[in-house]
């Protein structure tokens, strides 16, 4: 019976697949793809299939919910270029069956100056997004966990507003010695219920994505390596400007075709990697690399560290501090810091 449930859930993941020619500009609520915390930022924006106490990971991948998260409170804050800020708050508590992780995400785009049709200044305004909901995780058997979440989305741009519903579904596998973890995730399944100009502007697609992750921890060394396949529901994620037309070489007379993304390049853009140094003490070191982000955001003449991300974790007896930064290009990067703790750790011992 459990095997039948597992196969049915796996099939649901692929029912929601769809194909598009590129990523940008095809959906609403793109902020749903932002990392949910500092550790995720350090790992390239993807949740490792082994979350430990990182309760914010369960916001994206609900199958990562585990006993270590219960009673843990997580507050994460990030800063993007141009002063855009976003953050999350989440916690976890046990139910009679399973574990529930309530959460809220928010993004503030700052203040803007308004202008009328003649170019005269009007009022200033703000832009703000939020996503509030809960993740639920359930242990199917000693090797498989199931997870699902659902939430309400709100987006406010000056006097315009939009609302939607979104959910994620995931399956996690881990072997008995906890050295290998894997997960299959379908994220951002939902609808835009109300558009910015009313119901006639609704039903735009959300950034649906399917990911598959595999994590391997070395048995005799404090290292974990994770391999991520992302946008598995969409083959063509490499983008080139369609307005670029073929041109004639002035010297040879040959036709120079516009740049394109070949098979190998397209395949490589679907993969990202992570590595973590996990010592027994208070210090952890993290690094991630996303080839797609590097190719899309790097400056041609100065690619630098585009696509790379780094971070550290400082784990103390009563709380944890995580820091991560993600390099977009030489034009800027994002910085994230997170604080998590269990209130029970602060209670004095009874005599």
Phi, psi and omega in degrees: 000315180296322178296321179295319177298317181297316179295321179296318180294321177297320179296325179299323181303320186273345175299328186272006179293147172208162184241136176223165185275338182203176185265309189288145171080007183253001185208169176255167177058048179297341180297343178298341180269000177290148175300149182268358180186180185292320179295318179294323176299315180297333182264018174090009178094008181241143178280122175296145179289001173238106191264336189051235183271004182285085186295334179293339176299327183291345176295323180270311183243095186292343179287350179277356178303132181211172184299328182295340181278340187300128180081000181272134176248132185234127176236119184235140181220138183225153178232126176260166174305154180071015175083009176289133180236148176209158182196176179218154169227132183208158176208175181216142175215153185278140170255177178301321173227115178095183182228138181249137180235093173289148181207162171216136177240147180213150177225129176245123183265002176091193182260145180232149176265126178273153178223149175270185184295339180267359180091007178278143180290143176241224181274161170273155181213169181237168175225138188208139175233151173214159177216116183235134181184205181208146174254147179231127178241144183220133178278111181283317176199181184301345183243344185234136173241145173247150178212147177213147173219166179209148181200164178259138180247136174229139180223129185233118179235103184058242180265004182259147179216156180216149180225149180207176178233139181214153177209159177237152176223138185209157174233134177240139174242140172214138180282172189294332179268006175062021179271336181238127174233146176213150178213153174235125190230133168245117186242153177063045173275117181174196183220158167267108185281324181225124180279173182293336178244020177117187183294332181292340181260011184271187176066023171287147184289150173270165182283066179302136181208143174245131180235150172229127184234143174228129182237134181234123175257129180292140186290323185243022178211149186276050181236143173232132179240136183232138179241127186243130168253118185241162183052046181288345177271006187211108186288309186272096176249351173282140186233136168227150185297117181291347180281349178284120183257160175300148178227163183259129176292125184294336182268313185263340184080003179286152176275124179259115183282154177298156177296148180218167179255114180282180185298310183297317179296317180297320179295315181298329181290348179271003186239145173221158181228154178223153174215140179227135170265115188242090180277167177283347182269212188269356190246134173228145181237138185225149177210146178218157178216126179241109184295322179299314180296323178297314183293326183279331189246348183293152172274130186303320183274345182210074184294328177055226183260019180306134180095346179267155175215151184219160176184169178225159173230131178245112187251114179254178186295324185248348180202168179230141174240128178238144176224139177210149173223145184240125183270121175272306177194187176293350179281344180165171179210168176253147178237136182227142175224142182223147177232129178222149182200163170249127181299329180295336179289341183266353180283139179291152179288141178281147179290000000 
